[in-house]
Amino acid sequence: MFGLNIDKLFLTFVFLIPLMPRATSLGPERWVVPALMVLLIGGWIINLRRVVPFHGSNLQLLALILGFSIAAFVFRVLVHGELELEYPRIIARILFAVGLVAMTHWLCSTTIAKKTVFKAFLLGFLTTSLLTVFCGITGIQILEEDSIKPSRFFGLYKSTGIFRSFGEFGIMGGIAWTYLIIYARRLTPSFWLLAATLVLMALLVAQSRNVYFTWLVVTLLATTLLLFRLPKFLYAFLAVFIVLLPVVVEFSIPILQETSFGNKIVGTGTILERNVDVRFDQYGDALVMASRDPSSALLGCSRQSWEELMLETHGNVIAPHNHFLSNVVFSGLIGGGVWICGLFIFPCILLSQSIDTEDPIVAISLVSLVGAMVGLSFYEGFFSVVVMLAIAMAWSVGFSQLGMSPTQAMTTDSHAWFETS
């Protein structure tokens, strides 16, 4: 009975992820995500002894990675005397960490199939897609005042549909699209065609380069996995390459700006496109910061120091538009490096060890995590429940495939909602 309740709680949460407002949004809606996270974690704790126990080493390792990284961040905050300024981010990181452990534990211990979890997420994203297309056509705003912006490419309003950042919208769309590509033959043609059309329309209406780039990467990788079996070391290389992707793009900007098409992508320093240029310049800014204070490279710099540097170099205070850079800047190479390697690069390597299996969930989990990494390369996302889902799925599937989980994490589910026989 209790196991069934916790399954319903988590599945409902997964369905609602695409419909949740950003935790960093303004107004009362900013409390929706933390409130739902507290509800989820509370239900998990109450049912902790009643769900199927999981004694694998992955939860211990995950908790160690999260604990060390957060401790490094807190240490930097205390050293620089920024507790009053940074305490919301500390709380957010702790809430994210506990939620990630809870989600991973549930995915490892439940008898609900992974495909059911992905389908619950897909249905939530299809709901968001409907809103996105509707808002893009009509220009109607929902809750957040900046949810609708002027058209960039197609004459439609630039929209995320509801209260979502474009970075997070791209990550969600990448996961949904990955599921549809890899599971295409196992879904009824009518449902697949309807879902694929809706997802693509929503991604198109977003008119975000981050969304398009994420879509392109996950499409290429998912299609490749269906057609070929690549050497396993390439997946580790791909993960590292994505972390350093903005550096590669930075060197490519001068070449892109020589063409009219390239100018539309990266801009030429205009106010509209200035945020694109600055996102790549911030890697150089981080090196400047480290040269001035070598200890900040290891332990992280204060937010005040970063803001002062932004005013000096760009004339405006701009937060790092990159999850990986942000973690290295504010937690240092030590704390940020453990966070990046432990939560992203390591599970990519873990999943690559089982990529030859016939189970499509392995490929979906790997591509979904890669898609999340691509989105995070141009979006800070320090508190993102969709990223939490991608990491938890990667950890639970990776360890299950290696035989380190005693539970039936990959069982078939009686609720084959849209599958053909």
Secondary structure, 3 states (H helix, E strand, C coil): CHHHHHHHHHHHHHHHHHHCCCCCCCCHHHHHHHHHHHHHHHHHHHCCCCCCCCCCCHHHHHHHHHHHHHHHHHHHHHHCCCHHHHHHHHHHHHHHHHHHHHHHHHHHHCCCCHHHHHHHHHHHHHHHHHHHHHHHHHCCCCCCCCCEECCCCCCCCEECCCCCCHHHHHHHHHHHHHHHHHCHHHECHHHHHHHHHHHHHHHHHHCCHHHHHHHHHHHHHHHHHHHCCCCCHHHHHHHHHHHCHHHHHHHHHHHHCCCHHHHHHHCCCCCCCHHHHHHHHHHHHHHHHHHHCHHHHHHCCCHHHHHHHHHHHHCCCCCCCCHHHHHHHHHHHHHHHHHHHHHHHHHHHHHHCCCCCCCHHHHHHHHHHHHHHHHHCCCCCCCCHHHHHHHHHHHHHHHHHCCCCCCCCCCCCCCCCCECC
